[in-house]
């Protein structure tokens, strides 16, 4: 069963995800950093370091949201970075952040669909997704599209939420994500469904070895699976198989 934010809606997952992020865009950055107590910034820095050996890469950041990972990728001394997202409202916030930092000559923002990428084959040296693959309507289709736009041997980094498995953090996290997060996130964003969807989508996502199998099916070779902060998140690092 596909997990969606708005249970009463007859719209497909993709349309609901776009509406959800449009709804919470104005509060997204504040909530994202405060609800994670800033740990998400550490995860992004670690994820980007995995790409440090690339020489002036062209990077595609999918589900870029307000551009946090795209901005973090400036550490790579990139030739260019393209941030892509379904949500026009999230992108508006991202464009302003990029302009304020004076990075708009390198980082561009594009409204688009991760499952139908508006780029040619073999265009990018690396692709990244932070907290976005579980929102794909068709996971395999999205991964295959990412593979298509990467050069042979291109790197792919995914940072995604996962479920802690060890006592007592498993129990603490479950209480926080199912009780505190929907209440507090809903109160501040005025969209409780968005923060109820988050733990539901994490629970439904094929994490760990199951996600590595999805990467393999899409033409990637897994290089590293790196659990973060007691298993709250996982970094997956892979490479496009050379044809």
C-alpha positions in Angstrom: 0.0 0.0 0.0 1.3 3.4 -1.0 1.7 5.9 1.9 0.4 9.3 1.1 0.1 12.5 3.2 -3.7 13.2 2.7 -5.7 10.0 3.3 -9.0 11.6 2.2 -7.6 12.8 -1.1 -8.1 10.9 -4.4 -4.9 12.5 -5.9 -1.9 10.4 -6.6 1.1 10.4 -4.3 3.2 12.8 -6.5 0.4 15.4 -6.6 -0.1 15.1 -2.8 3.7 15.4 -2.1 3.8 18.6 -4.2 0.8 20.1 -2.4 2.3 19.1 1.0 5.6 20.8 0.4 3.9 23.9 -1.1 1.9 24.1 2.2 4.8 23.9 4.6 7.5 25.7 2.6 7.3 28.8 4.6 8.2 26.9 7.8 10.2 24.1 6.4 13.7 25.2 7.2 12.9 26.2 10.8 11.0 22.9 11.5 13.6 20.8 9.7 16.5 22.0 11.8 14.7 22.4 15.1 12.9 19.1 15.1 16.2 17.3 14.3 18.1 19.5 16.8 20.5 20.5 14.0 21.8 17.0 13.5 20.6 17.0 9.9 23.4 19.5 9.1 26.0 17.1 10.3 24.5 14.3 8.2 24.6 16.5 5.1 28.3 17.4 5.6 29.2 13.7 6.0 27.2 12.8 2.9 28.9 15.5 0.7 32.4 14.4 1.9 31.9 11.1 0.1 32.0 13.1 -3.1 35.2 15.0 -2.3 37.4 13.2 -4.8 35.4 14.5 -7.8 37.2 17.2 -9.9 35.0 20.2 -10.5 31.8 18.1 -10.8 28.5 18.9 -12.3 26.0 17.8 -9.6 22.3 17.2 -9.7 20.5 17.5 -6.4 17.1 15.9 -6.7 14.2 16.7 -4.3 16.4 19.7 -3.4 13.6 21.4 -1.4 15.0 24.7 -0.2 18.5 23.8 -1.4 20.4 22.9 1.8 22.2 20.0 0.2 22.9 21.9 -3.0 24.5 24.7 -0.9 26.5 22.1 1.1 27.8 20.7 -2.2 29.6 24.0 -2.8 32.4 22.3 -0.7 33.1 20.2 -3.8 34.2 23.3 -5.9 31.7 22.3 -8.5 31.4 23.5 -12.1 27.6 23.7 -11.6 24.9 22.4 -9.3 21.3 22.0 -10.4 18.6 21.6 -7.7 15.4 20.0 -8.9 12.1 19.8 -7.0 8.4 19.3 -7.5 7.4 22.1 -5.2 7.5 25.6 -6.6 7.1 27.1 -3.1 10.1 25.2 -1.7 12.1 26.3 -4.7 11.2 30.0 -4.1 12.7 29.7 -0.7 15.7 28.0 -2.1 16.3 30.6 -4.8 16.3 33.4 -2.2 18.8 31.4 0.0 21.1 30.9 -2.9 21.0 34.5 -4.0 21.7 35.8 -0.4 24.8 33.6 -0.3 25.9 34.8 -3.7 25.9 31.3 -5.2 23.4 31.8 -8.0 26.2 31.7 -10.7 26.8 28.1 -9.7 23.5 26.8 -8.3 20.4 26.9 -10.4 16.9 25.7 -9.3 14.6 23.8 -11.6 11.0 22.8 -11.1 10.6 19.2 -12.2 9.8 15.5 -11.6 12.5 13.1 -10.4 10.8 10.3 -12.4 10.9 12.3 -15.7 14.2 14.3 -15.4 14.5 17.2 -17.9 18.1 16.4 -18.7 20.0 14.5 -21.4 21.7 11.1 -20.9 25.2 11.1 -19.2 24.9 14.8 -18.2 26.1 14.8 -14.5 29.1 13.5 -12.6 27.1 13.0 -9.4 23.5 13.0 -8.2 22.3 13.5 -4.6 19.0 13.1 -2.8 18.4 14.1 0.8 15.2 12.9 2.5 13.5 12.5 -0.9 13.6 9.0 -2.3 10.9 7.8 0.0 8.6 10.4 -1.6 9.0 9.0 -5.1 5.8 7.7 -6.4 7.6 5.0 -8.3 11.0 4.3 -6.6 12.4 2.1 -9.4 11.5 4.6 -12.1 13.1 7.5 -10.2 16.3 5.5 -9.6 16.5 4.5 -13.3 16.1 8.1 -14.3 18.9 9.2 -12.0 21.1 6.5 -13.5 20.3 7.7 -17.0 21.5 11.2 -16.5 24.7 10.2 -14.8 27.9 9.6 -16.6 29.4 6.1 -16.6 31.0 5.6 -13.2 29.1 8.7 -11.9 28.5 8.8 -8.1 25.1 8.7 -6.4 24.5 9.7 -2.8 21.2 9.2 -0.9 20.6 10.5 2.6 17.4 9.1 4.0 15.6 8.6 7.3 15.6 5.1 8.7 14.3 3.3 11.8 16.6 2.7 14.9 16.6 -1.0 15.8 18.3 -1.1 19.2 16.8 -0.7 22.7 16.2 1.9 24.1 16.7 4.3 21.2 14.2 2.4 19.0 11.4 3.0 21.6 12.4 6.6 22.3 12.5 7.5 18.6 9.2 5.7 17.9 7.5 7.8 20.6 9.1 11.0 19.4 8.3 10.4 15.7 4.7 9.3 16.2 3.6 11.5 19.1 5.8 14.6 19.5 6.7 15.2 15.8 3.1 15.3 14.4 1.9 17.4 17.2 4.7 20.0 17.2 5.3 20.0 13.5 1.5 20.3 12.8 1.1 23.1 15.3 3.8 25.2 13.7 3.3 24.4 10.1 -0.5 24.3 10.2 -0.4 20.9 8.3 -0.4 18.0 10.8 -0.8 15.5 7.9 2.7 16.4 6.7 4.3 15.4 10.0 2.1 12.3 10.4 3.2 11.3 6.9 6.9 11.6 7.8 7.1 8.7 10.2 4.6 6.6 8.2 6.7 7.0 5.0 9.9 6.2 6.9 8.3 3.0 8.3 7.2 2.0 4.8 10.6 2.7 3.1 12.8 -0.2 2.0 15.8 0.7 4.0 19.2 -1.0 4.4 19.8 -4.1 2.3 16.4 -3.7 0.7 17.3 -0.3 -0.7 20.7 -1.6 -1.9 18.7 -4.2 -3.9 16.7 -1.3 -5.4 19.9 0.5 -6.3 21.3 -2.7 -7.9 18.1 -3.2 -10.0 18.4 0.4 -11.3 22.0 -0.1 -12.5 24.0 1.0 -9.5 26.8 -0.6 -7.5 26.6 0.0 -3.8 29.9 1.4 -2.3 28.9 2.2 1.3 25.9 2.1 3.6 26.5 4.3 6.6 24.1 4.5 9.5 23.8 7.8 11.3 23.0 8.7 14.9 21.7 5.4 16.3 20.1 4.6 12.9 17.8 7.7 12.6 19.2 8.2 9.1 21.3 6.3 6.6 23.7 7.5 3.9 23.8 5.3 0.8 26.8 5.8 -1.5 26.7 4.1 -4.9 28.2 4.3 -8.4 26.7 4.0 -11.8 27.8 0.7 -13.4 30.1 1.3 -16.4 28.3 0.2 -19.5 
